[in-house]
Amino acid sequence: MSAVRFDADDPLNGLELGERPEPEVPEGWTTVTVKAASLNHHDLWSLRGVGLRTEQLPMILGCDAAGVDEDGNEVIVHAVIGDPDRGGGDETLDPKRSLLSERHPGTFAEKVAVPRRNLVPKPKELSFEEAACLPTAWLTAYRMLFDKSGLQPGSTILVQGAGGGVATALIALGAAAGYRVWATSRSEAKRKRALELGADAVFESGARLPERVDGVMETVGQATWAHSVKSLRPGGRIVTCGATTGQQPGAELNRVFFTQLSVVGSTMGTRDQLVRLARFLAVTGTRPPIDRVLPLSEARQGLAAMAAGDLFGKIVLTV
């Protein structure tokens, strides 16, 4: 599968299913036979031309995968291609870092080439489909909640936009770890699903809350930003990882400084955090909600559903 042209208004115009050569394997890299891969909004942004140049086409899409390495081990692929030394011990802070499908072919293929250090053992308790959900959305949520938020279990967090991969991961992880989780959505059906996933309370998007929260987990951006700022207690914190509805909200600076709020950015997570996330799921029994599983040949259907917001949880492709 490859993106062969860019179309910001209709990204699926750039999607084609086709044959590509076997992946090149530089020194220090290896290949993984892909069993399952999951979709992310990153794939739609790539089809719009964000992070890619025309001369890089055709590019195989996909950041996330679980499969079998050359030695027959079941593994999860860490999607961040970076050098921890250049990032002060954190590959996500490497100024030269990238994700699979940005500079190197991605995971929507029978095989993917990755650095050896990017392989993480897949716990036997997780299926390939469940494991394939972890490297981007679930790892992002793990880092937001347990690293960047600075909040302890028992704290109240607000998750904006229940339904997407990161948001559903935040609800499930927060509930499993003992946070009081509130969630918002415009959809009554998604609010109901959020309660089933472990949310303590759900609200319509923009609704006045019963009380202010300790932290807000932001994945939506412009459409929910003002509500996120107004929902925080004095001294509270917003952790933001995305801006699917726009990156230029009103800053609400008066409220930020007067109530001494913190705004923290978070992107992906480290290999070690992916190891701990997989272990957390194996131990607690928490599992990613999977909206649907499709064969690779039907990836267009999955991407169309994601573009329309017609999903709850992750869409997984099997190879």
N, C-alpha and C positions, 0 to 999 in steps of 0.2 A: 504494500500500500504506500502511495506516495503523493505528496502535494506537488502538483505540476504547474499551478498558477495561483495567484493571490486574488482574492475578491473580498474586500472589507465588508460589503453589504450582504453578500451571500457566500460565506466561506466554503460551503459544500461544493461550490463550482470548481474548487481546486483539488477535489478528491478523486483519485482513480485507484482501482485495484489492478495490480500488474506484477510482473516478474522483475526481480532485482538480483544482481549477482550475490554470491556468498559474501558475508561481511569480511572486510580486511581485519586482520588481527595483529596490531602492533606489538612490540616487545612489552611484556608485563601485562598484556591483556589476555582474555580468554573468550570463549563463546558459551552461550547458554541456549539450549533448545527450549523455546518458549512453549509453555503449556497454557498459560492464561495471561492476559494483559488487560489493564483497566483504562477507561477513558478519563480525561481531565479537561478542564477548560483550556489548559495550555495547548491542547490539540486544536481547538477552535481558533485560538489566537495565532497559532502557527499558520493555519489556513488563510488567515487574514494578512499574513506577512509580518507579524510582529516577531522580531528576533531572528528572522531569516532574510537572506538576500536572494535575488532571482538566480544568481549564478550558483547557488547551493542546490538548486532543484535538479532532479526530483529528490525529495527527502522523505525517508520513511518516518512516519509519525509514531508517537507513543513514548511515554516516560516510564511506565510501570510494567513490571513483568514478574512472574514466578515460573520456574522451570527446572531443568536438570542441567548441571554443569558437565564438563567433559569427563569427569571421573564418576558420573552417575549419582552425584549428590543432589538432593532437592534443595533449591536455593531461592532466595528473593533477591532481586536486583535493586541496589541502591541507585537512584537516578541521577545523583549529583556527580558530575565529572569535575573534580577539583583536587587541589593539593592542600592537605591540612597544614603543612608547614608554611605555605604562603598565606594562610588564613589565621596564623597564630594558634594552630591546633584545631581549627574549625574549617572544614572544606567549604562550607557555605559562605564564608567570609573571604575566600580566595578571590581577588579581583578578576582573575581569569576563568572562574568557574563557569560551567554551563550545565544544562540538563540534556539528557538523551533527546535526540530529535532536533537539537539546535545546531550543533556542529558535527555530531556523530549520529549515524542512523539509529532510529528508535526501535521500539519493541513490537510494533504491529507487523511481525514477520515470524517466519519459522525459527530463525536464529537471530541473536543479537550479540554483538561484541562489546565487552565492557572491561575496564581494569579489574584485575583479580581482586583487589581490595574492596571492590563494590559488591561482592557476593556475600550474602548473609544467609546462614543456615535457616531453612524453613522448618519451624516446629511441626512435628508429625500431627499435632492436634489441628492444624489449619489445612484446609483444602487449598489447591492451587488457585482456585477462584478467589477465595478469601485472602490469601497471601498477596495476590496481585493488586489488591485494593490499598495496600499499606504504603508503598514508597513515596507517594506524593501527598494525597489528601490526608491520609491518616497520620503520616509522619508530621505533616504541617500542623495538624490539630494537636498531636502529642506535645510538640515543642511549644506551641502557643500556650497550652494549659499548664504543663508541668515545668516549663523553663521560663518563658517570657512573662507570664502573668504575675508571678510572685505571690500567688494566692494559695492558701492552704485548704485542704478538704474541710468542708463545712461552710466555706465562703459561697456567696451567691453570685453566679455568673449568668449573663444574658448572651444567648447565641442568636445572632441576627440571621434571618433567612433560612429557617430550617428546611431541609430538603436536599441541598447540595452535598457533595462528598465530604468537604471539610466540616460543614455544619453538623451533619449527622454523626461524624466521627467525634466532634466535640461533645455532643449530647451523650453518646454512648460511653466515651471515656470519662467524662465528668461524673455521670451517674455511677459508673463502676468504682470510681475513686472516692466517692463520698461528698462531692460538691452538690450544692442545691442549684439545679439547672433550670433556667427559664429560657424559653425560645419563642421567636416570632415567625410568622409567615402570613402572607396574604391568603393562603389557601387553607380552608377549613380541614380538608383531607390531610394535608401535610401537618397541620397542628395536631390532629388526632394521631398520626403516625409518630410524631415527636414524643407524645405522651407514652405511647407503647414502647418507644425506644428507651425511655427512662427519664424524660423531662418531668420536673415537678409541677410546672405550670406552663401554659402556652398563651400567647396573646396575638391579636392581629398586629400587623406591622404598623408601627407608629403609635400604638395604644399607650395610654398612661399606665404606668406600673403601680402596684400596691405600695412599693417602696423602692428606694434607689439601691442599685446593686454594687457589689464590690469590683466587678470587672465586666467588660463587654468584649466578646469575641467577634470581630468584624471581618466578614468576607465579602460584603456586598458593596460598600463604598458610598457613592454619592447619594443613593436613594435612602439610606438608613443613617447616615453620619450624624445629622442633627439629633435624631432620636437617641443614638448611642451616647452622645455627649450629655444630653439632658437626663439620661437614665442613671448616670454614675453618682455615687455618693461623693462627698468631698474627699479628695485624696485618692479616688479610684483610678482605674487604669483601663484604657482601651488597648487591646492587642489586635493589630490589623495585618492581614496576610493577602488581601486581594481587593479589587475594585471592579467587580464585574458590571456595575451600573454606572461607572464613571469615576475618574480619579481627581476631580476638581470640586469637592464639596465646599460649602462655606466652612471656614476654619473654626468658627465659634471661639475665637481667641479670648474674648472677655470671660466666658465661662471657664475656659481651660485654665487661665492664670488665677482667676478669682477663687475658684474652688480647688486649685492646686491639683489638677488632673495630670495624668501621665499618658502619653501616646507612644506605643512601642511597636516597631515593625518586626515582622517575623517571616522568614522565608525557608521553607523546606525543613530539613534537619540533618544531623550528622549520621554517619554509618552506625556509630555506637548507639545513638538514640533509636535507630531502626531496629537494632538488636534488642534493645530493652522494650520497645513497643511490641515486637513479636512475642517476646517472653510474657509481657503483661497480658496479652490476649490469650496465650496458652494457659496461663495460671488462673485468670479470672473467668474464662469462658465467654468473654465479650467477643462478639463477631461483627464484622462490617455488614450493614444491611445492603443487600445487592438488589438493585431495581430489576435488572434483567441480565441474562447471559445470552450472548449472540455468537454465532460463528464469525470468524474474521471477515468472511465474504459479505457479511451484513453490517459492517461497521458504519456505513452511511446512515442506516436506520438509527443506530445508537447516537451518533453525533447530531443527527437532526433532533432527537429527543432532548439531548443536552442543550442544544441551541434554543429550543423552545421552553426549557425549564420543566419539561414533562418527565420528571424523575424524582425518586426519593432514595437517596443512597448512591451506590456506584453502579455503572454499567460495565460489564466485563465481556471481553472477547476471548473465545477459546480458539486455539490453533490446532 
